[in-house]
Structure formats: C-alpha cells, structure tokens
C-alpha cells in the first residue's frame, strides 16, 4: 500500500510495486507507447489516494491495481472515531482464548 499525492508518486509507485522495475521508470519488456497506455489505464481518478496491488478476480494468476479514495478513508475514520478503543484482551475469555 502506498499513499499517492500526485502523478509523479503514481508513476514511481507503479514501476516500483506493480511492474517491479524499481528506480528505473523503464520496463525493458514494453515500448514507451505501451508504458504510457498502462500508466493511463491504471491511473487513479483522484489524488490523494491509497494504492495497492491485489490478485485479479477476473484473471487468475495476475495482479491488478486498486485505489482507496480520500472520501473512503474519511468515512472509515469517522466510523473508527465513533467506536470505543479496545485492546485484544477484551475479546479473550477467562482461559485466554477467543
């Protein structure tokens, strides 16, 4: 997972984490046009966002890029903020088991 705040971070992250060509910004298996198409097709709709790679549901054995929007994070933060903080011991019975 990576917090992306702009297009430069997106490009770097996509090469380092998705294409697995860290630091190069170049994929030796693709020409520039293919790289630009991949960047365009996988781009997030908005920044900032949280990017992550997950196994593809539609193409087994491959991975796909997913994004979590700022609005989704804010929604989850609101829910978490309304819940009381509890530690793991709150869920254990007297024997120390769940």
C-alpha positions as a Markdown table, in Angstrom:
| # | Residue | x | y | z |
|---|---|---|---|---|
| 1 | Unk | 0.0 | 0.0 | 0.0 |
| 2 | Unk | 1.1 | 3.5 | -0.8 |
| 3 | Unk | -0.3 | 6.9 | -0.2 |
| 4 | Unk | -0.1 | 8.7 | -3.6 |
| 5 | Unk | -0.4 | 12.5 | -3.6 |
| 6 | Unk | 0.3 | 13.3 | -7.2 |
| 7 | Unk | 1.1 | 11.9 | -10.7 |
| 8 | Unk | 4.8 | 11.7 | -10.0 |
| 9 | Unk | 4.3 | 9.5 | -7.0 |
| 10 | Unk | 1.9 | 7.4 | -9.0 |
| 11 | Unk | 4.3 | 6.8 | -11.8 |
| 12 | Unk | 7.1 | 5.9 | -9.4 |
| 13 | Unk | 4.9 | 3.6 | -7.4 |
| 14 | Unk | 3.5 | 1.8 | -10.5 |
| 15 | Unk | 7.0 | 1.0 | -11.7 |
| 16 | Unk | 8.4 | 0.0 | -8.3 |
| 17 | Unk | 5.5 | -2.0 | -6.9 |
| 18 | Unk | 3.3 | -3.1 | -9.8 |
| 19 | Unk | 5.7 | -3.6 | -12.7 |
| 20 | Unk | 8.6 | -4.4 | -10.4 |
| 21 | Unk | 11.2 | -2.3 | -12.1 |
| 22 | Unk | 12.2 | -0.2 | -9.1 |
| 23 | Unk | 14.0 | 3.1 | -9.7 |
| 24 | Unk | 14.2 | 2.8 | -13.4 |
| 25 | Unk | 10.9 | 4.1 | -14.7 |
| 26 | Unk | 11.6 | 1.8 | -17.6 |
| 27 | Unk | 10.2 | -1.6 | -18.4 |
| 28 | Unk | 12.5 | -3.4 | -20.8 |
| 29 | Unk | 9.6 | -5.6 | -21.9 |
| 30 | Unk | 7.4 | -2.7 | -23.1 |
| 31 | Unk | 7.9 | 0.2 | -25.5 |
| 32 | Unk | 7.2 | 3.8 | -24.5 |
| 33 | Unk | 3.7 | 3.8 | -26.0 |
| 34 | Unk | 2.8 | 0.6 | -24.1 |
| 35 | Unk | 4.1 | 2.1 | -20.9 |
| 36 | Unk | 2.1 | 5.3 | -21.3 |
| 37 | Unk | -1.0 | 3.3 | -22.1 |
| 38 | Unk | -0.5 | 1.2 | -19.0 |
| 39 | Unk | 0.0 | 4.3 | -16.9 |
| 40 | Unk | -3.1 | 5.9 | -18.3 |
| 41 | Unk | -5.3 | 2.8 | -17.9 |
| 42 | Unk | -4.3 | 2.2 | -14.3 |
| 43 | Unk | -4.3 | 5.8 | -13.1 |
| 44 | Unk | -6.5 | 6.8 | -10.1 |
| 45 | Unk | -9.4 | 9.1 | -10.6 |
| 46 | Unk | -8.3 | 11.5 | -7.9 |
| 47 | Unk | -5.3 | 12.3 | -5.7 |
| 48 | Unk | -4.7 | 11.8 | -2.9 |
| 49 | Unk | -5.5 | 8.1 | -2.7 |
| 50 | Unk | -4.1 | 4.9 | -1.3 |
| 51 | Unk | -2.9 | 2.4 | -4.0 |
| 52 | Unk | -2.4 | -1.3 | -3.6 |
| 53 | Unk | -1.9 | -4.4 | -5.7 |
| 54 | Unk | -4.2 | -7.3 | -5.3 |
| 55 | Unk | -4.8 | -10.7 | -7.1 |
| 56 | Unk | -7.1 | -10.2 | -10.0 |
| 57 | Unk | -10.5 | -11.8 | -9.6 |
| 58 | Unk | -11.1 | -11.9 | -13.4 |
| 59 | Unk | -7.7 | -13.1 | -14.5 |
| 60 | Unk | -6.3 | -15.7 | -12.0 |
| 61 | Unk | -2.5 | -15.6 | -11.7 |
| 62 | Unk | -2.3 | -11.9 | -12.4 |
| 63 | Unk | -2.5 | -8.8 | -10.2 |
| 64 | Unk | -4.4 | -5.6 | -10.6 |
| 65 | Unk | -4.1 | -2.1 | -9.1 |
| 66 | Unk | -6.8 | -0.8 | -6.8 |
| 67 | Unk | -7.3 | 2.5 | -5.1 |
| 68 | Unk | -8.9 | 3.7 | -1.9 |
| 69 | Unk | -10.2 | 7.3 | -2.2 |
| 70 | Unk | -9.8 | 10.1 | 0.3 |
| 71 | Unk | -13.5 | 10.0 | 0.9 |
| 72 | Unk | -13.5 | 6.3 | 1.7 |
| 73 | Unk | -10.7 | 6.8 | 4.2 |
| 74 | Unk | -12.6 | 9.7 | 5.8 |
| 75 | Unk | -15.7 | 7.5 | 6.0 |
| 76 | Unk | -13.8 | 4.7 | 7.7 |
| 77 | Unk | -12.1 | 7.3 | 10.1 |
| 78 | Unk | -15.5 | 8.6 | 11.1 |
| 79 | Unk | -16.7 | 5.1 | 11.9 |
| 80 | Unk | -13.5 | 4.3 | 13.8 |
| 81 | Unk | -13.7 | 7.6 | 15.7 |
| 82 | Unk | -17.2 | 6.7 | 16.9 |
| 83 | Unk | -16.2 | 3.3 | 18.3 |
| 84 | Unk | -14.6 | 2.8 | 21.7 |
| 85 | Unk | -11.0 | 1.8 | 21.7 |
| 86 | Unk | -10.5 | -1.8 | 22.9 |
| 87 | Unk | -7.4 | -4.0 | 23.2 |
| 88 | Unk | -7.2 | -7.6 | 22.2 |
| 89 | Unk | -7.7 | -8.7 | 25.9 |
| 90 | Unk | -11.3 | -7.5 | 25.7 |
| 91 | Unk | -12.0 | -10.4 | 23.3 |
| 92 | Unk | -10.5 | -13.2 | 25.3 |
| 93 | Unk | -12.4 | -15.5 | 27.7 |
| 94 | Unk | -11.1 | -16.3 | 31.1 |
| 95 | Unk | -8.9 | -19.1 | 29.6 |
| 96 | Unk | -7.2 | -16.6 | 27.4 |
| 97 | Unk | -8.9 | -17.9 | 24.2 |
| 98 | Unk | -11.1 | -16.2 | 21.8 |
